[in-house]
């Protein structure tokens, strides 16, 4: 298991988060991440709740570090 993963630029960020559970707004998420300072670290949840149902996400990575380029 990787503890953290570096993502560089919009394409890598979009590709990584593309398969998030239904309800994740990819464009909004990517824009938010790119608005943060370079080197921003984001912890990844392992559980989501949508419409009252819990969704468990099995992850190989616990956090991502976002770089603009």
Predicted model as a PDB file, atoms N, CA, C, CB and O in Angstrom, pLDDT in the B-factor column:
MODEL        1                                                                  
ATOM      1  N   UNK A   1       0.834  -1.171   0.000  1.00 49.00           N  
ATOM      2  CA  UNK A   1       0.000   0.000   0.000  1.00 49.00           C  
ATOM      3  C   UNK A   1       0.887   1.246   0.000  1.00 49.00           C  
ATOM      4  CB  UNK A   1      -0.953  -0.009   1.211  1.00 49.00           C  
ATOM      5  O   UNK A   1       1.835   1.336   0.780  1.00 49.00           O  
ATOM      6  N   UNK A   2       0.585   2.186  -0.857  1.00 57.00           N  
ATOM      7  CA  UNK A   2       1.288   3.463  -0.891  1.00 57.00           C  
ATOM      8  C   UNK A   2       0.654   4.388   0.136  1.00 57.00           C  
ATOM      9  CB  UNK A   2       1.248   4.097  -2.316  1.00 57.00           C  
ATOM     10  O   UNK A   2      -0.570   4.496   0.202  1.00 57.00           O  
ATOM     11  N   UNK A   3       1.471   5.049   0.930  1.00 76.00           N  
ATOM     12  CA  UNK A   3       0.915   6.010   1.869  1.00 76.00           C  
ATOM     13  C   UNK A   3       0.488   7.286   1.160  1.00 76.00           C  
ATOM     14  CB  UNK A   3       1.925   6.330   2.960  1.00 76.00           C  
ATOM     15  O   UNK A   3      -0.573   7.835   1.458  1.00 76.00           O  
ATOM     16  N   UNK A   4       1.304   7.763   0.222  1.00 84.00           N  
ATOM     17  CA  UNK A   4       0.934   8.968  -0.499  1.00 84.00           C  
ATOM     18  C   UNK A   4       1.353   8.855  -1.959  1.00 84.00           C  
ATOM     19  CB  UNK A   4       1.569  10.204   0.150  1.00 84.00           C  
ATOM     20  O   UNK A   4       2.231   8.070  -2.318  1.00 84.00           O  
ATOM     21  N   UNK A   5       0.705   9.655  -2.780  1.00 89.00           N  
ATOM     22  CA  UNK A   5       0.935   9.649  -4.217  1.00 89.00           C  
ATOM     23  C   UNK A   5       0.972  11.100  -4.678  1.00 89.00           C  
ATOM     24  CB  UNK A   5      -0.170   8.829  -4.978  1.00 89.00           C  
ATOM     25  O   UNK A   5       0.128  11.899  -4.273  1.00 89.00           O  
ATOM     26  N   UNK A   6       1.926  11.441  -5.509  1.00 94.00           N  
ATOM     27  CA  UNK A   6       2.008  12.782  -6.072  1.00 94.00           C  
ATOM     28  C   UNK A   6       1.275  12.825  -7.407  1.00 94.00           C  
ATOM     29  CB  UNK A   6       3.480  13.216  -6.244  1.00 94.00           C  
ATOM     30  O   UNK A   6       1.475  11.967  -8.267  1.00 94.00           O  
ATOM     31  N   UNK A   7       0.425  13.835  -7.568  1.00 95.00           N  
ATOM     32  CA  UNK A   7      -0.273  14.066  -8.827  1.00 95.00           C  
ATOM     33  C   UNK A   7       0.174  15.413  -9.368  1.00 95.00           C  
ATOM     34  CB  UNK A   7      -1.827  14.017  -8.642  1.00 95.00           C  
ATOM     35  O   UNK A   7       0.175  16.417  -8.655  1.00 95.00           O  
ATOM     36  N   UNK A   8       0.555  15.419 -10.647  1.00 97.00           N  
ATOM     37  CA  UNK A   8       1.091  16.629 -11.278  1.00 97.00           C  
ATOM     38  C   UNK A   8       0.189  17.067 -12.426  1.00 97.00           C  
ATOM     39  CB  UNK A   8       2.533  16.390 -11.788  1.00 97.00           C  
ATOM     40  O   UNK A   8       0.075  16.364 -13.430  1.00 97.00           O  
ATOM     41  N   UNK A   9      -0.446  18.210 -12.284  1.00 96.00           N  
ATOM     42  CA  UNK A   9      -1.246  18.793 -13.355  1.00 96.00           C  
ATOM     43  C   UNK A   9      -2.658  18.248 -13.442  1.00 96.00           C  
ATOM     44  CB  UNK A   9      -0.567  18.577 -14.651  1.00 96.00           C  
ATOM     45  O   UNK A   9      -2.984  17.201 -12.884  1.00 96.00           O  
ATOM     46  N   UNK A  10      -3.489  18.995 -14.163  1.00 96.00           N  
ATOM     47  CA  UNK A  10      -4.921  18.688 -14.283  1.00 96.00           C  
ATOM     48  C   UNK A  10      -5.188  17.273 -14.791  1.00 96.00           C  
ATOM     49  CB  UNK A  10      -5.582  19.685 -15.210  1.00 96.00           C  
ATOM     50  O   UNK A  10      -6.040  16.578 -14.237  1.00 96.00           O  
ATOM     51  N   UNK A  11      -4.490  16.837 -15.817  1.00 95.00           N  
ATOM     52  CA  UNK A  11      -4.766  15.519 -16.420  1.00 95.00           C  
ATOM     53  C   UNK A  11      -4.558  14.394 -15.404  1.00 95.00           C  
ATOM     54  CB  UNK A  11      -3.858  15.288 -17.653  1.00 95.00           C  
ATOM     55  O   UNK A  11      -5.418  13.524 -15.274  1.00 95.00           O  
ATOM     56  N   UNK A  12      -3.437  14.395 -14.685  1.00 95.00           N  
ATOM     57  CA  UNK A  12      -3.190  13.346 -13.687  1.00 95.00           C  
ATOM     58  C   UNK A  12      -4.227  13.391 -12.572  1.00 95.00           C  
ATOM     59  CB  UNK A  12      -1.781  13.491 -13.096  1.00 95.00           C  
ATOM     60  O   UNK A  12      -4.680  12.351 -12.093  1.00 95.00           O  
ATOM     61  N   UNK A  13      -4.599  14.594 -12.163  1.00 93.00           N  
ATOM     62  CA  UNK A  13      -5.598  14.736 -11.103  1.00 93.00           C  
ATOM     63  C   UNK A  13      -6.943  14.194 -11.580  1.00 93.00           C  
ATOM     64  CB  UNK A  13      -5.733  16.217 -10.670  1.00 93.00           C  
ATOM     65  O   UNK A  13      -7.590  13.428 -10.866  1.00 93.00           O  
ATOM     66  N   UNK A  14      -7.367  14.588 -12.781  1.00 92.00           N  
ATOM     67  CA  UNK A  14      -8.641  14.097 -13.330  1.00 92.00           C  
ATOM     68  C   UNK A  14      -8.624  12.580 -13.480  1.00 92.00           C  
ATOM     69  CB  UNK A  14      -8.931  14.755 -14.692  1.00 92.00           C  
ATOM     70  O   UNK A  14      -9.592  11.914 -13.112  1.00 92.00           O  
ATOM     71  N   UNK A  15      -7.554  12.036 -14.006  1.00 92.00           N  
ATOM     72  CA  UNK A  15      -7.470  10.583 -14.195  1.00 92.00           C  
ATOM     73  C   UNK A  15      -7.562   9.846 -12.871  1.00 92.00           C  
ATOM     74  CB  UNK A  15      -6.171  10.211 -14.904  1.00 92.00           C  
ATOM     75  O   UNK A  15      -8.229   8.815 -12.778  1.00 92.00           O  
ATOM     76  N   UNK A  16      -6.896  10.367 -11.843  1.00 89.00           N  
ATOM     77  CA  UNK A  16      -6.901   9.703 -10.545  1.00 89.00           C  
ATOM     78  C   UNK A  16      -8.297   9.722  -9.918  1.00 89.00           C  
ATOM     79  CB  UNK A  16      -5.892  10.370  -9.607  1.00 89.00           C  
ATOM     80  O   UNK A  16      -8.733   8.709  -9.370  1.00 89.00           O  
ATOM     81  N   UNK A  17      -9.001  10.846  -9.987  1.00 86.00           N  
ATOM     82  CA  UNK A  17     -10.284  10.986  -9.304  1.00 86.00           C  
ATOM     83  C   UNK A  17     -11.479  10.617 -10.178  1.00 86.00           C  
ATOM     84  CB  UNK A  17     -10.442  12.395  -8.816  1.00 86.00           C  
ATOM     85  O   UNK A  17     -12.616  10.681  -9.710  1.00 86.00           O  
ATOM     86  N   UNK A  18     -11.257  10.239 -11.416  1.00 85.00           N  
ATOM     87  CA  UNK A  18     -12.350   9.933 -12.351  1.00 85.00           C  
ATOM     88  C   UNK A  18     -13.290   8.840 -11.833  1.00 85.00           C  
ATOM     89  CB  UNK A  18     -11.776   9.509 -13.690  1.00 85.00           C  
ATOM     90  O   UNK A  18     -14.487   8.889 -12.116  1.00 85.00           O  
ATOM     91  N   UNK A  19     -12.794   7.883 -11.104  1.00 77.00           N  
ATOM     92  CA  UNK A  19     -13.613   6.745 -10.674  1.00 77.00           C  
ATOM     93  C   UNK A  19     -14.142   6.885  -9.251  1.00 77.00           C  
ATOM     94  CB  UNK A  19     -12.812   5.477 -10.781  1.00 77.00           C  
ATOM     95  O   UNK A  19     -14.518   5.890  -8.630  1.00 77.00           O  
ATOM     96  N   UNK A  20     -14.175   8.107  -8.732  1.00 73.00           N  
ATOM     97  CA  UNK A  20     -14.751   8.314  -7.409  1.00 73.00           C  
ATOM     98  C   UNK A  20     -16.233   7.936  -7.458  1.00 73.00           C  
ATOM     99  CB  UNK A  20     -14.562   9.795  -6.938  1.00 73.00           C  
ATOM    100  O   UNK A  20     -16.834   7.915  -8.532  1.00 73.00           O  
ATOM    101  N   UNK A  21     -16.816   7.642  -6.310  1.00 65.00           N  
ATOM    102  CA  UNK A  21     -18.223   7.218  -6.292  1.00 65.00           C  
ATOM    103  C   UNK A  21     -19.157   8.226  -6.947  1.00 65.00           C  
ATOM    104  CB  UNK A  21     -18.669   6.978  -4.870  1.00 65.00           C  
ATOM    105  O   UNK A  21     -18.862   9.418  -7.025  1.00 65.00           O  
ATOM    106  N   UNK A  22     -20.273   7.724  -7.406  1.00 61.00           N  
ATOM    107  CA  UNK A  22     -21.313   8.552  -8.020  1.00 61.00           C  
ATOM    108  C   UNK A  22     -21.619   9.735  -7.109  1.00 61.00           C  
ATOM    109  CB  UNK A  22     -22.600   7.723  -8.293  1.00 61.00           C  
ATOM    110  O   UNK A  22     -21.716   9.579  -5.892  1.00 61.00           O  
ATOM    111  N   UNK A  23     -21.767  10.889  -7.689  1.00 57.00           N  
ATOM    112  CA  UNK A  23     -22.066  12.075  -6.896  1.00 57.00           C  
ATOM    113  C   UNK A  23     -20.868  12.988  -6.742  1.00 57.00           C  
ATOM    114  CB  UNK A  23     -22.567  11.675  -5.543  1.00 57.00           C  
ATOM    115  O   UNK A  23     -21.019  14.146  -6.352  1.00 57.00           O  
ATOM    116  N   UNK A  24     -19.682  12.486  -7.041  1.00 69.00           N  
ATOM    117  CA  UNK A  24     -18.487  13.318  -6.978  1.00 69.00           C  
ATOM    118  C   UNK A  24     -18.467  14.171  -8.240  1.00 69.00           C  
ATOM    119  CB  UNK A  24     -17.176  12.450  -6.843  1.00 69.00           C  
ATOM    120  O   UNK A  24     -18.517  13.645  -9.352  1.00 69.00           O  
ATOM    121  N   UNK A  25     -18.394  15.455  -8.070  1.00 84.00           N  
ATOM    122  CA  UNK A  25     -18.355  16.372  -9.217  1.00 84.00           C  
ATOM    123  C   UNK A  25     -16.894  16.604  -9.591  1.00 84.00           C  
ATOM    124  CB  UNK A  25     -19.076  17.736  -8.891  1.00 84.00           C  
ATOM    125  O   UNK A  25     -16.202  17.409  -8.967  1.00 84.00           O  
ATOM    126  N   UNK A  26     -16.440  15.894 -10.606  1.00 88.00           N  
ATOM    127  CA  UNK A  26     -15.029  15.869 -10.980  1.00 88.00           C  
ATOM    128  C   UNK A  26     -14.484  17.265 -11.279  1.00 88.00           C  
ATOM    129  CB  UNK A  26     -14.832  14.973 -12.187  1.00 88.00           C  
ATOM    130  O   UNK A  26     -13.432  17.637 -10.758  1.00 88.00           O  
ATOM    131  N   UNK A  27     -15.176  18.037 -12.102  1.00 89.00           N  
ATOM    132  CA  UNK A  27     -14.669  19.370 -12.465  1.00 89.00           C  
ATOM    133  C   UNK A  27     -14.530  20.265 -11.239  1.00 89.00           C  
ATOM    134  CB  UNK A  27     -15.597  20.035 -13.489  1.00 89.00           C  
ATOM    135  O   UNK A  27     -13.529  20.965 -11.087  1.00 89.00           O  
ATOM    136  N   UNK A  28     -15.534  20.242 -10.366  1.00 89.00           N  
ATOM    137  CA  UNK A  28     -15.482  21.061  -9.156  1.00 89.00           C  
ATOM    138  C   UNK A  28     -14.331  20.628  -8.255  1.00 89.00           C  
ATOM    139  CB  UNK A  28     -16.810  20.976  -8.393  1.00 89.00           C  
ATOM    140  O   UNK A  28     -13.617  21.467  -7.705  1.00 89.00           O  
ATOM    141  N   UNK A  29     -14.155  19.324  -8.106  1.00 88.00           N  
ATOM    142  CA  UNK A  29     -13.081  18.800  -7.265  1.00 88.00           C  
ATOM    143  C   UNK A  29     -11.713  19.202  -7.805  1.00 88.00           C  
ATOM    144  CB  UNK A  29     -13.179  17.276  -7.165  1.00 88.00           C  
ATOM    145  O   UNK A  29     -10.861  19.676  -7.053  1.00 88.00           O  
ATOM    146  N   UNK A  30     -11.504  19.013  -9.098  1.00 92.00           N  
ATOM    147  CA  UNK A  30     -10.214  19.337  -9.709  1.00 92.00           C  
ATOM    148  C   UNK A  30      -9.942  20.839  -9.604  1.00 92.00           C  
ATOM    149  CB  UNK A  30     -10.183  18.885 -11.189  1.00 92.00           C  
ATOM    150  O   UNK A  30      -8.827  21.245  -9.279  1.00 92.00           O  
ATOM    151  N   UNK A  31     -10.947  21.655  -9.877  1.00 93.00           N  
ATOM    152  CA  UNK A  31     -10.767  23.108  -9.760  1.00 93.00           C  
ATOM    153  C   UNK A  31     -10.420  23.500  -8.330  1.00 93.00           C  
ATOM    154  CB  UNK A  31     -12.037  23.846 -10.214  1.00 93.00           C  
ATOM    155  O   UNK A  31      -9.556  24.350  -8.116  1.00 93.00           O  
ATOM    156  N   UNK A  32     -11.080  22.893  -7.354  1.00 92.00           N  
ATOM    157  CA  UNK A  32     -10.770  23.169  -5.955  1.00 92.00           C  
ATOM    158  C   UNK A  32      -9.319  22.791  -5.644  1.00 92.00           C  
ATOM    159  CB  UNK A  32     -11.737  22.405  -5.027  1.00 92.00           C  
ATOM    160  O   UNK A  32      -8.587  23.578  -5.044  1.00 92.00           O  
ATOM    161  N   UNK A  33      -8.907  21.595  -6.049  1.00 92.00           N  
ATOM    162  CA  UNK A  33      -7.547  21.141  -5.753  1.00 92.00           C  
ATOM    163  C   UNK A  33      -6.500  22.047  -6.392  1.00 92.00           C  
ATOM    164  CB  UNK A  33      -7.352  19.707  -6.234  1.00 92.00           C  
ATOM    165  O   UNK A  33      -5.472  22.337  -5.781  1.00 92.00           O  
ATOM    166  N   UNK A  34      -6.757  22.490  -7.610  1.00 95.00           N  
ATOM    167  CA  UNK A  34      -5.802  23.366  -8.286  1.00 95.00           C  
ATOM    168  C   UNK A  34      -5.817  24.791  -7.729  1.00 95.00           C  
ATOM    169  CB  UNK A  34      -6.097  23.397  -9.771  1.00 95.00           C  
ATOM    170  O   UNK A  34      -4.902  25.570  -7.996  1.00 95.00           O  
ATOM    171  N   UNK A  35      -6.846  25.132  -6.963  1.00 96.00           N  
ATOM    172  CA  UNK A  35      -6.888  26.458  -6.332  1.00 96.00           C  
ATOM    173  C   UNK A  35      -6.093  26.490  -5.023  1.00 96.00           C  
ATOM    174  CB  UNK A  35      -8.341  26.870  -6.067  1.00 96.00           C  
ATOM    175  O   UNK A  35      -5.851  27.561  -4.467  1.00 96.00           O  
ATOM    176  N   UNK A  36      -5.690  25.317  -4.537  1.00 96.00           N  
ATOM    177  CA  UNK A  36      -4.920  25.220  -3.303  1.00 96.00           C  
ATOM    178  C   UNK A  36      -3.440  25.456  -3.601  1.00 96.00           C  
ATOM    179  CB  UNK A  36      -5.129  23.838  -2.630  1.00 96.00           C  
ATOM    180  O   UNK A  36      -3.024  25.364  -4.756  1.00 96.00           O  
ATOM    181  N   UNK A  37      -2.644  25.757  -2.582  1.00 96.00           N  
ATOM    182  CA  UNK A  37      -1.206  25.977  -2.807  1.00 96.00           C  
ATOM    183  C   UNK A  37      -0.533  24.728  -3.387  1.00 96.00           C  
ATOM    184  CB  UNK A  37      -0.515  26.379  -1.488  1.00 96.00           C  
ATOM    185  O   UNK A  37      -0.933  23.599  -3.104  1.00 96.00           O  
ATOM    186  N   UNK A  38       0.492  24.962  -4.202  1.00 96.00           N  
ATOM    187  CA  UNK A  38       1.267  23.864  -4.768  1.00 96.00           C  
ATOM    188  C   UNK A  38       1.807  22.990  -3.630  1.00 96.00           C  
ATOM    189  CB  UNK A  38       2.432  24.405  -5.656  1.00 96.00           C  
ATOM    190  O   UNK A  38       2.337  23.513  -2.650  1.00 96.00           O  
ATOM    191  N   UNK A  39       1.679  21.685  -3.751  1.00 95.00           N  
ATOM    192  CA  UNK A  39       2.123  20.774  -2.701  1.00 95.00           C  
ATOM    193  C   UNK A  39       1.040  20.461  -1.680  1.00 95.00           C  
ATOM    194  CB  UNK A  39       3.311  21.351  -2.001  1.00 95.00           C  
ATOM    195  O   UNK A  39       1.314  19.840  -0.653  1.00 95.00           O  
ATOM    196  N   UNK A  40      -0.205  20.894  -1.960  1.00 94.00           N  
ATOM    197  CA  UNK A  40      -1.346  20.645  -1.081  1.00 94.00           C  
ATOM    198  C   UNK A  40      -1.527  19.139  -0.892  1.00 94.00           C  
ATOM    199  CB  UNK A  40      -2.639  21.284  -1.660  1.00 94.00           C  
ATOM    200  O   UNK A  40      -1.479  18.376  -1.857  1.00 94.00           O  
ATOM    201  N   UNK A  41      -1.736  18.716   0.354  1.00 92.00           N  
ATOM    202  CA  UNK A  41      -1.937  17.301   0.666  1.00 92.00           C  
ATOM    203  C   UNK A  41      -3.395  17.064   1.033  1.00 92.00           C  
ATOM    204  CB  UNK A  41      -1.003  16.846   1.819  1.00 92.00           C  
ATOM    205  O   UNK A  41      -3.971  17.794   1.840  1.00 92.00           O  
ATOM    206  N   UNK A  42      -3.982  16.041   0.434  1.00 86.00           N  
ATOM    207  CA  UNK A  42      -5.388  15.708   0.645  1.00 86.00           C  
ATOM    208  C   UNK A  42      -5.496  14.274   1.142  1.00 86.00           C  
ATOM    209  CB  UNK A  42      -6.208  15.900  -0.658  1.00 86.00           C  
ATOM    210  O   UNK A  42      -5.063  13.344   0.460  1.00 86.00           O  
ATOM    211  N   UNK A  43      -6.068  14.091   2.322  1.00 82.00           N  
ATOM    212  CA  UNK A  43      -6.349  12.747   2.821  1.00 82.00           C  
ATOM    213  C   UNK A  43      -7.565  12.183   2.102  1.00 82.00           C  
ATOM    214  CB  UNK A  43      -6.578  12.761   4.354  1.00 82.00           C  
ATOM    215  O   UNK A  43      -8.523  12.913   1.848  1.00 82.00           O  
ATOM    216  N   UNK A  44      -7.543  10.925   1.777  1.00 78.00           N  
ATOM    217  CA  UNK A  44      -8.631  10.302   1.022  1.00 78.00           C  
ATOM    218  C   UNK A  44      -9.545   9.500   1.945  1.00 78.00           C  
ATOM    219  CB  UNK A  44      -8.067   9.395  -0.082  1.00 78.00           C  
ATOM    220  O   UNK A  44      -9.068   8.662   2.709  1.00 78.00           O  
ATOM    221  N   UNK A  45     -10.841   9.746   1.882  1.00 71.00           N  
ATOM    222  CA  UNK A  45     -11.769   8.985   2.722  1.00 71.00           C  
ATOM    223  C   UNK A  45     -11.907   7.547   2.232  1.00 71.00           C  
ATOM    224  CB  UNK A  45     -13.142   9.663   2.747  1.00 71.00           C  
ATOM    225  O   UNK A  45     -11.734   7.261   1.047  1.00 71.00           O  
ATOM    226  N   UNK A  46     -12.216   6.665   3.145  1.00 72.00           N  
ATOM    227  CA  UNK A  46     -12.453   5.272   2.764  1.00 72.00           C  
ATOM    228  C   UNK A  46     -13.943   4.953   2.753  1.00 72.00           C  
ATOM    229  CB  UNK A  46     -11.720   4.324   3.719  1.00 72.00           C  
ATOM    230  O   UNK A  46     -14.343   3.869   2.327  1.00 72.00           O  
ATOM    231  N   UNK A  47     -14.766   5.889   3.219  1.00 71.00           N  
ATOM    232  CA  UNK A  47     -16.219   5.705   3.242  1.00 71.00           C  
ATOM    233  C   UNK A  47     -16.909   6.975   2.763  1.00 71.00           C  
ATOM    234  CB  UNK A  47     -16.706   5.328   4.665  1.00 71.00           C  
ATOM    235  O   UNK A  47     -16.493   8.087   3.092  1.00 71.00           O  
ATOM    236  N   UNK A  48     -17.952   6.795   1.993  1.00 71.00           N  
ATOM    237  CA  UNK A  48     -18.813   7.898   1.574  1.00 71.00           C  
ATOM    238  C   UNK A  48     -20.241   7.522   1.947  1.00 71.00           C  
ATOM    239  CB  UNK A  48     -18.678   8.191   0.028  1.00 71.00           C  
ATOM    240  O   UNK A  48     -20.559   6.341   2.088  1.00 71.00           O  
ATOM    241  N   UNK A  49     -21.087   8.505   2.104  1.00 79.00           N  
ATOM    242  CA  UNK A  49     -22.510   8.259   2.295  1.00 79.00           C  
ATOM    243  C   UNK A  49     -23.258   9.030   1.214  1.00 79.00           C  
ATOM    244  CB  UNK A  49     -22.984   8.681   3.734  1.00 79.00           C  
ATOM    245  O   UNK A  49     -23.164  10.255   1.137  1.00 79.00           O  
ATOM    246  N   UNK A  50     -24.003   8.303   0.378  1.00 73.00           N  
ATOM    247  CA  UNK A  50     -24.821   8.889  -0.667  1.00 73.00           C  
ATOM    248  C   UNK A  50     -26.238   8.399  -0.516  1.00 73.00           C  
ATOM    249  CB  UNK A  50     -24.272   8.552  -2.059  1.00 73.00           C  
ATOM    250  O   UNK A  50     -26.494   7.196  -0.452  1.00 73.00           O  
ATOM    251  N   UNK A  51     -27.159   9.345  -0.460  1.00 81.00           N  
ATOM    252  CA  UNK A  51     -28.576   9.011  -0.318  1.00 81.00           C  
ATOM    253  C   UNK A  51     -28.817   8.036   0.829  1.00 81.00           C  
ATOM    254  CB  UNK A  51     -29.109   8.421  -1.615  1.00 81.00           C  
ATOM    255  O   UNK A  51     -29.647   7.133   0.723  1.00 81.00           O  
ATOM    256  N   UNK A  52     -28.089   8.225   1.920  1.00 85.00           N  
ATOM    257  CA  UNK A  52     -28.275   7.386   3.102  1.00 85.00           C  
ATOM    258  C   UNK A  52     -27.605   6.023   3.039  1.00 85.00           C  
ATOM    259  CB  UNK A  52     -29.713   7.192   3.333  1.00 85.00           C  
ATOM    260  O   UNK A  52     -27.754   5.221   3.962  1.00 85.00           O  
ATOM    261  N   UNK A  53     -26.873   5.747   1.972  1.00 81.00           N  
ATOM    262  CA  UNK A  53     -26.188   4.459   1.820  1.00 81.00           C  
ATOM    263  C   UNK A  53     -24.683   4.666   1.931  1.00 81.00           C  
ATOM    264  CB  UNK A  53     -26.549   3.794   0.462  1.00 81.00           C  
ATOM    265  O   UNK A  53     -24.121   5.555   1.291  1.00 81.00           O  
ATOM    266  N   UNK A  54     -24.043   3.849   2.737  1.00 81.00           N  
ATOM    267  CA  UNK A  54     -22.595   3.947   2.895  1.00 81.00           C  
ATOM    268  C   UNK A  54     -21.898   3.188   1.781  1.00 81.00           C  
ATOM    269  CB  UNK A  54     -22.156   3.408   4.269  1.00 81.00           C  
ATOM    270  O   UNK A  54     -22.251   2.051   1.465  1.00 81.00           O  
ATOM    271  N   UNK A  55     -20.902   3.836   1.191  1.00 77.00           N  
ATOM    272  CA  UNK A  55     -20.103   3.228   0.130  1.00 77.00           C  
ATOM    273  C   UNK A  55     -18.671   3.129   0.652  1.00 77.00           C  
ATOM    274  CB  UNK A  55     -20.176   4.064  -1.216  1.00 77.00           C  
ATOM    275  O   UNK A  55     -18.082   4.129   1.062  1.00 77.00           O  
ATOM    276  N   UNK A  56     -18.120   1.916   0.634  1.00 74.00           N  
ATOM    277  CA  UNK A  56     -16.753   1.697   1.083  1.00 74.00           C  
ATOM    278  C   UNK A  56     -15.847   1.685  -0.138  1.00 74.00           C  
ATOM    279  CB  UNK A  56     -16.626   0.369   1.892  1.00 74.00           C  
ATOM    280  O   UNK A  56     -16.115   0.991  -1.118  1.00 74.00           O  
ATOM    281  N   UNK A  57     -14.769   2.462  -0.068  1.00 70.00           N  
ATOM    282  CA  UNK A  57     -13.808   2.540  -1.171  1.00 70.00           C  
ATOM    283  C   UNK A  57     -12.504   1.920  -0.694  1.00 70.00           C  
ATOM    284  CB  UNK A  57     -13.590   4.023  -1.648  1.00 70.00           C  
ATOM    285  O   UNK A  57     -11.899   2.389   0.270  1.00 70.00           O  
ATOM    286  N   UNK A  58     -12.081   0.874  -1.369  1.00 68.00           N  
ATOM    287  CA  UNK A  58     -10.814   0.231  -1.023  1.00 68.00           C  
ATOM    288  C   UNK A  58      -9.708   0.955  -1.788  1.00 68.00           C  
ATOM    289  CB  UNK A  58     -10.832  -1.312  -1.361  1.00 68.00           C  
ATOM    290  O   UNK A  58      -9.692   0.964  -3.019  1.00 68.00           O  
ATOM    291  N   UNK A  59      -8.800   1.548  -1.054  1.00 69.00           N  
ATOM    292  CA  UNK A  59      -7.780   2.391  -1.667  1.00 69.00           C  
ATOM    293  C   UNK A  59      -6.387   1.811  -1.474  1.00 69.00           C  
ATOM    294  CB  UNK A  59      -7.841   3.796  -1.090  1.00 69.00           C  
ATOM    295  O   UNK A  59      -6.082   1.212  -0.442  1.00 69.00           O  
ATOM    296  N   UNK A  60      -5.552   2.000  -2.482  1.00 70.00           N  
ATOM    297  CA  UNK A  60      -4.137   1.656  -2.369  1.00 70.00           C  
ATOM    298  C   UNK A  60      -3.342   2.844  -1.841  1.00 70.00           C  
ATOM    299  CB  UNK A  60      -3.580   1.202  -3.729  1.00 70.00           C  
ATOM    300  O   UNK A  60      -2.217   2.688  -1.364  1.00 70.00           O  
ATOM    301  N   UNK A  61      -3.934   4.028  -1.929  1.00 76.00           N  
ATOM    302  CA  UNK A  61      -3.273   5.263  -1.515  1.00 76.00           C  
ATOM    303  C   UNK A  61      -4.123   5.941  -0.454  1.00 76.00           C  
ATOM    304  CB  UNK A  61      -3.039   6.212  -2.727  1.00 76.00           C  
ATOM    305  O   UNK A  61      -5.344   6.006  -0.594  1.00 76.00           O  
ATOM    306  N   UNK A  62      -3.502   6.445   0.604  1.00 76.00           N  
ATOM    307  CA  UNK A  62      -4.233   7.115   1.683  1.00 76.00           C  
ATOM    308  C   UNK A  62      -4.307   8.620   1.514  1.00 76.00           C  
ATOM    309  CB  UNK A  62      -3.597   6.800   2.999  1.00 76.00           C  
ATOM    310  O   UNK A  62      -5.202   9.267   2.058  1.00 76.00           O  
ATOM    311  N   UNK A  63      -3.373   9.176   0.766  1.00 87.00           N  
ATOM    312  CA  UNK A  63      -3.389  10.622   0.542  1.00 87.00           C  
ATOM    313  C   UNK A  63      -2.719  10.943  -0.778  1.00 87.00           C  
ATOM    314  CB  UNK A  63      -2.691  11.371   1.696  1.00 87.00           C  
ATOM    315  O   UNK A  63      -1.898  10.174  -1.278  1.00 87.00           O  
ATOM    316  N   UNK A  64      -3.082  12.096  -1.339  1.00 89.00           N  
ATOM    317  CA  UNK A  64      -2.441  12.578  -2.550  1.00 89.00           C  
ATOM    318  C   UNK A  64      -1.855  13.955  -2.286  1.00 89.00           C  
ATOM    319  CB  UNK A  64      -3.439  12.620  -3.730  1.00 89.00           C  
ATOM    320  O   UNK A  64      -2.388  14.743  -1.505  1.00 89.00           O  
ATOM    321  N   UNK A  65      -0.746  14.219  -2.959  1.00 94.00           N  
ATOM    322  CA  UNK A  65      -0.107  15.527  -2.901  1.00 94.00           C  
ATOM    323  C   UNK A  65      -0.278  16.144  -4.277  1.00 94.00           C  
ATOM    324  CB  UNK A  65       1.418  15.430  -2.483  1.00 94.00           C  
ATOM    325  O   UNK A  65       0.124  15.567  -5.287  1.00 94.00           O  
ATOM    326  N   UNK A  66      -0.887  17.339  -4.302  1.00 94.00           N  
ATOM    327  CA  UNK A  66      -1.265  17.983  -5.563  1.00 94.00           C  
ATOM    328  C   UNK A  66      -0.218  19.022  -5.965  1.00 94.00           C  
ATOM    329  CB  UNK A  66      -2.657  18.644  -5.440  1.00 94.00           C  
ATOM    330  O   UNK A  66       0.130  19.913  -5.190  1.00 94.00           O  
ATOM    331  N   UNK A  67       0.270  18.884  -7.190  1.00 96.00           N  
ATOM    332  CA  UNK A  67       1.185  19.868  -7.762  1.00 96.00           C  
ATOM    333  C   UNK A  67       0.533  20.412  -9.033  1.00 96.00           C  
ATOM    334  CB  UNK A  67       2.606  19.238  -8.065  1.00 96.00           C  
ATOM    335  O   UNK A  67      -0.067  19.654  -9.795  1.00 96.00           O  
ATOM    336  N   UNK A  68       0.645  21.702  -9.261  1.00 94.00           N  
ATOM    337  CA  UNK A  68      -0.017  22.349 -10.392  1.00 94.00           C  
ATOM    338  C   UNK A  68       0.560  21.935 -11.732  1.00 94.00           C  
ATOM    339  CB  UNK A  68       0.073  23.839 -10.253  1.00 94.00           C  
ATOM    340  O   UNK A  68      -0.164  21.889 -12.726  1.00 94.00           O  
ATOM    341  N   UNK A  69       1.863  21.629 -11.779  1.00 88.00           N  
ATOM    342  CA  UNK A  69       2.482  21.228 -13.056  1.00 88.00           C  
ATOM    343  C   UNK A  69       3.229  19.929 -12.881  1.00 88.00           C  
ATOM    344  CB  UNK A  69       3.438  22.321 -13.582  1.00 88.00           C  
ATOM    345  O   UNK A  69       3.819  19.422 -13.835  1.00 88.00           O  
TER     346      UNK A  69                                                      
ENDMDL                                                                          
END                                                                             
